[in-house]
Amino acid sequence: MKPIHMMLVGLTALCLGNATVAATQDIAGVKVEDSATVGSTRLQLNGAGIRYKGPFKVYVADLYTSKKVTSLDELLAAPGPKRLTMTMLRELEAGPFGKLLTRGMEDNNPKHEMSQLIPGLLRMSDIFTANKVLVTGDTILLDWIPGTGLVITAKGKVQGEPFKEPEFYRALMSIWLGPVPADFKLKDALLGTK
């Protein structure tokens, strides 16, 4: 093999190796992939970041979509499935965590709409009652699948029947992407607008 050809092969291998490395990000020790598959649809990473509560890192969240979105409305309008993943960075009691999610929905949705969300909130409460403690490394997946609804997976297990109401999914996603998000820096990171 000629030296120039060997050099080109080496550069190609180096470039391919770097492309593979760039496909996974490390955020606070959590591996965030550049894509995820929901059903048979491959989604791209829209954005990822850390949820802080005061000085404490609570979880890493990553958002996967079929096309780039920069707002809650764009997320809801995007075709196909969507996924939000939360990977815990510390141990949390599930009950108080569930209450924080409910409060996030209340902060981002009109009171008259909250009454329509009560059946979904009660089901969410059941999920957090069943999963009493979330420990470092535990993952929660929130998958919106058109025609099926919101499928919640916690600790590797699907949690009950899908939430079929698009209004509930919108309200839930408003916790992170609404006008009063739980963490503004995380909102910017998920939407890639920071």
Secondary structure, DSSP 8 states (H G I E B T S, - for coil): --HHHHHHHHHHHHHHHHHHHHTEEEETTEEEESEEEETTEEEEEEEEEEEEETTEEEEEEEEEESS---SHHHHHHSSS-EEEEEEESS-EEHHHHHHHHHHHHHHHS-HHHHGGGHHHHHHHHHHHHHS-EE-TT-EEEEEEETTTEEEEEETTEE-SS-B--HHHHHHHHHHHHSSS-S-HHHHHHHHT--
